[in-house]
Amino acid sequence: MAKLILTHEVTGLGEPGDVVEVKDGYARNFLIPRSLATPWTKGAEKDVTAIRRARKAREIATLDEAKALADSIAAKPVTVSAKAGPGGRLFGAVTTAEIASAVAAEGGKAVDKRKIEIGQPIKSTGDYTVSIRLHPEVSAKINVKVVAG
């Protein structure tokens, strides 16, 4: 087992700054090459506190604040413009970064693109429902309307 410090959020494993133990192959072949984690050392404990401090600054502070933000985000639909062909089929797919910038443009609070979960890739125009994890206990469902632009 390898002991690692997560530098980015890994679904099902932990948040940035968490110290986790995973199998050697998972660490060597997936987490470390993608810069999602660094090997744990005694000197790296300072990095853990810095990562946690930065995470605290970005996180939504309280559960009530997260619920209020979820209600305000879910209240208004978000429109994303993308290049599309004649049948409404997109050239590429709508990314989480595009959805995050559209939420911010609609007047909502800036949302981290890594917190947005798209079930299936959005590859055609139409209406979709996307989930945003705002807090460990709160997630918001928003309506995303994809239009040809």
C-alpha positions as a LaTeX table, in Angstrom:
\begin{tabular}{lrrr}
\hline
Residue & $x$ (\AA) & $y$ (\AA) & $z$ (\AA) \\
\hline
Met1 & 0.00 & 0.00 & 0.00 \\
Ala2 & 1.21 & 3.49 & $-0.87$ \\
Lys3 & 0.61 & 6.48 & 1.40 \\
Leu4 & $-0.23$ & 9.64 & $-0.58$ \\
Ile5 & $-1.35$ & 13.22 & $-0.08$ \\
Leu6 & $-4.16$ & 14.21 & $-2.44$ \\
Thr7 & $-3.59$ & 17.48 & $-4.31$ \\
His8 & $-6.93$ & 17.45 & $-6.14$ \\
Glu9 & $-10.35$ & 16.00 & $-5.41$ \\
Val10 & $-10.69$ & 12.34 & $-6.39$ \\
Thr11 & $-14.26$ & 11.03 & $-6.39$ \\
Gly12 & $-14.64$ & 8.18 & $-3.94$ \\
Leu13 & $-11.21$ & 8.74 & $-2.40$ \\
Gly14 & $-11.00$ & 12.18 & $-0.82$ \\
Glu15 & $-10.48$ & 15.92 & $-0.97$ \\
Pro16 & $-7.26$ & 17.90 & $-1.47$ \\
Gly17 & $-5.03$ & 17.68 & 1.58 \\
Asp18 & $-6.29$ & 14.27 & 2.69 \\
Val19 & $-3.70$ & 11.59 & 3.46 \\
Val20 & $-4.84$ & 8.28 & 1.97 \\
Glu21 & $-3.50$ & 4.77 & 1.51 \\
Val22 & $-4.09$ & 3.15 & $-1.87$ \\
Lys23 & $-2.69$ & 0.19 & $-3.74$ \\
Asp24 & 0.71 & 0.70 & $-5.32$ \\
Gly25 & $-0.49$ & 0.30 & $-8.92$ \\
Tyr26 & $-3.30$ & 2.84 & $-8.51$ \\
Ala27 & $-0.83$ & 5.35 & $-7.08$ \\
Arg28 & 1.95 & 4.67 & $-9.61$ \\
Asn29 & $-0.22$ & 4.41 & $-12.75$ \\
Phe30 & $-3.09$ & 6.82 & $-12.13$ \\
Leu31 & $-2.84$ & 9.29 & $-9.24$ \\
Ile32 & 0.80 & 10.40 & $-9.43$ \\
Pro33 & 1.11 & 10.71 & $-13.27$ \\
Arg34 & $-2.05$ & 12.85 & $-13.38$ \\
Ser35 & $-0.76$ & 15.05 & $-10.51$ \\
Leu36 & $-3.77$ & 14.14 & $-8.38$ \\
Ala37 & $-1.51$ & 13.10 & $-5.48$ \\
Thr38 & 2.05 & 13.29 & $-4.19$ \\
Pro39 & 3.94 & 10.73 & $-2.14$ \\
Trp40 & 3.64 & 11.20 & 1.61 \\
Thr41 & 6.79 & 12.23 & 3.49 \\
Lys42 & 7.40 & 13.83 & 6.85 \\
Gly43 & 8.37 & 17.08 & 5.12 \\
Ala44 & 5.18 & 17.05 & 3.06 \\
Glu45 & 3.06 & 17.54 & 6.19 \\
Lys46 & 3.59 & 21.30 & 5.73 \\
Asp47 & 2.06 & 20.98 & 2.28 \\
Val48 & $-1.01$ & 19.33 & 3.78 \\
Thr49 & $-1.74$ & 22.34 & 5.99 \\
Ala50 & $-1.25$ & 24.73 & 3.05 \\
Ile51 & $-3.58$ & 22.69 & 0.85 \\
Arg52 & $-6.24$ & 22.52 & 3.58 \\
Arg53 & $-5.99$ & 26.26 & 4.18 \\
Ala54 & $-6.49$ & 26.96 & 0.46 \\
Arg55 & $-9.41$ & 24.52 & 0.35 \\
Lys56 & $-11.08$ & 26.27 & 3.31 \\
Ala57 & $-10.82$ & 29.61 & 1.51 \\
Arg58 & $-12.56$ & 28.19 & $-1.59$ \\
Glu59 & $-15.19$ & 26.12 & 0.21 \\
Ile60 & $-18.64$ & 27.25 & 1.09 \\
Ala61 & $-18.49$ & 27.85 & 4.83 \\
Thr62 & $-21.76$ & 26.58 & 6.25 \\
Leu63 & $-24.55$ & 24.20 & 5.42 \\
Asp64 & $-27.11$ & 27.04 & 5.44 \\
Glu65 & $-25.05$ & 29.04 & 2.96 \\
Ala66 & $-24.79$ & 25.98 & 0.70 \\
Lys67 & $-28.55$ & 25.41 & 0.81 \\
Ala68 & $-29.23$ & 29.07 & $-0.01$ \\
Leu69 & $-26.79$ & 28.91 & $-2.94$ \\
Ala70 & $-28.40$ & 25.67 & $-4.16$ \\
Asp71 & $-31.84$ & 27.29 & $-4.14$ \\
Ser72 & $-30.62$ & 30.36 & $-6.03$ \\
Ile73 & $-28.76$ & 28.29 & $-8.64$ \\
Ala74 & $-31.65$ & 25.86 & $-9.18$ \\
Ala75 & $-34.17$ & 28.71 & $-9.56$ \\
Lys76 & $-32.90$ & 29.96 & $-12.91$ \\
Pro77 & $-31.95$ & 27.87 & $-15.93$ \\
Val78 & $-28.51$ & 28.27 & $-17.49$ \\
Thr79 & $-28.00$ & 28.73 & $-21.22$ \\
Val80 & $-24.85$ & 27.46 & $-22.94$ \\
Ser81 & $-24.11$ & 28.36 & $-26.55$ \\
Ala82 & $-22.11$ & 25.91 & $-28.68$ \\
Lys83 & $-21.34$ & 25.34 & $-32.35$ \\
Ala84 & $-23.77$ & 22.86 & $-33.84$ \\
Gly85 & $-24.41$ & 21.17 & $-37.16$ \\
Pro86 & $-27.66$ & 21.12 & $-39.10$ \\
Gly87 & $-29.35$ & 18.41 & $-37.00$ \\
Gly88 & $-28.59$ & 20.08 & $-33.68$ \\
Arg89 & $-25.55$ & 17.86 & $-33.14$ \\
Leu90 & $-22.65$ & 19.70 & $-31.48$ \\
Phe91 & $-19.10$ & 19.84 & $-32.76$ \\
Gly92 & $-17.60$ & 18.34 & $-29.60$ \\
Ala93 & $-19.35$ & 18.36 & $-26.24$ \\
Val94 & $-20.36$ & 20.85 & $-23.57$ \\
Thr95 & $-17.72$ & 20.82 & $-20.82$ \\
Thr96 & $-18.03$ & 21.44 & $-17.10$ \\
Ala97 & $-15.93$ & 24.60 & $-17.53$ \\
Glu98 & $-18.49$ & 26.01 & $-19.96$ \\
Ile99 & $-21.31$ & 25.23 & $-17.54$ \\
Ala100 & $-19.41$ & 26.84 & $-14.65$ \\
Ser101 & $-18.80$ & 30.02 & $-16.63$ \\
Ala102 & $-22.46$ & 30.11 & $-17.70$ \\
Val103 & $-23.59$ & 29.82 & $-14.06$ \\
Ala104 & $-21.29$ & 32.72 & $-13.15$ \\
Ala105 & $-22.58$ & 34.75 & $-16.13$ \\
Glu106 & $-26.19$ & 34.23 & $-15.01$ \\
Gly107 & $-25.37$ & 36.09 & $-11.82$ \\
Gly108 & $-24.73$ & 33.09 & $-9.60$ \\
Lys109 & $-21.69$ & 32.57 & $-7.42$ \\
Ala110 & $-18.64$ & 31.13 & $-9.19$ \\
Val111 & $-18.80$ & 27.33 & $-9.05$ \\
Asp112 & $-15.76$ & 25.08 & $-9.27$ \\
Lys113 & $-15.87$ & 23.08 & $-12.51$ \\
Arg114 & $-14.66$ & 19.97 & $-10.67$ \\
Lys115 & $-17.83$ & 20.01 & $-8.57$ \\
Ile116 & $-20.11$ & 19.74 & $-11.62$ \\
Glu117 & $-21.28$ & 16.24 & $-12.54$ \\
Ile118 & $-22.64$ & 15.53 & $-16.02$ \\
Gly119 & $-24.24$ & 12.09 & $-16.37$ \\
Gln120 & $-23.76$ & 11.52 & $-20.09$ \\
Pro121 & $-21.72$ & 13.80 & $-22.38$ \\
Ile122 & $-23.83$ & 16.63 & $-23.76$ \\
Lys123 & $-23.41$ & 16.38 & $-27.54$ \\
Ser124 & $-26.61$ & 17.88 & $-28.94$ \\
Thr125 & $-28.82$ & 20.90 & $-28.41$ \\
Gly126 & $-31.67$ & 20.66 & $-25.93$ \\
Asp127 & $-32.43$ & 20.74 & $-22.21$ \\
Tyr128 & $-30.35$ & 18.77 & $-19.69$ \\
Thr129 & $-30.20$ & 18.39 & $-15.92$ \\
Val130 & $-26.77$ & 18.67 & $-14.30$ \\
Ser131 & $-25.78$ & 18.15 & $-10.66$ \\
Ile132 & $-23.43$ & 20.46 & $-8.72$ \\
Arg133 & $-21.90$ & 19.33 & $-5.40$ \\
Leu134 & $-21.77$ & 22.50 & $-3.31$ \\
His135 & $-21.12$ & 20.92 & 0.08 \\
Pro136 & $-20.63$ & 17.33 & 1.26 \\
Glu137 & $-24.32$ & 17.26 & 2.26 \\
Val138 & $-25.79$ & 19.59 & $-0.40$ \\
Ser139 & $-26.00$ & 19.19 & $-4.14$ \\
Ala140 & $-28.04$ & 21.27 & $-6.55$ \\
Lys141 & $-29.68$ & 20.20 & $-9.78$ \\
Ile142 & $-29.69$ & 22.86 & $-12.47$ \\
Asn143 & $-31.32$ & 22.98 & $-15.87$ \\
Val144 & $-28.88$ & 23.58 & $-18.72$ \\
Lys145 & $-30.25$ & 24.66 & $-22.05$ \\
Val146 & $-27.83$ & 24.08 & $-24.94$ \\
Val147 & $-28.44$ & 26.27 & $-27.98$ \\
Ala148 & $-26.70$ & 26.48 & $-31.33$ \\
Gly149 & $-24.53$ & 29.56 & $-31.51$ \\
\hline
\end{tabular}
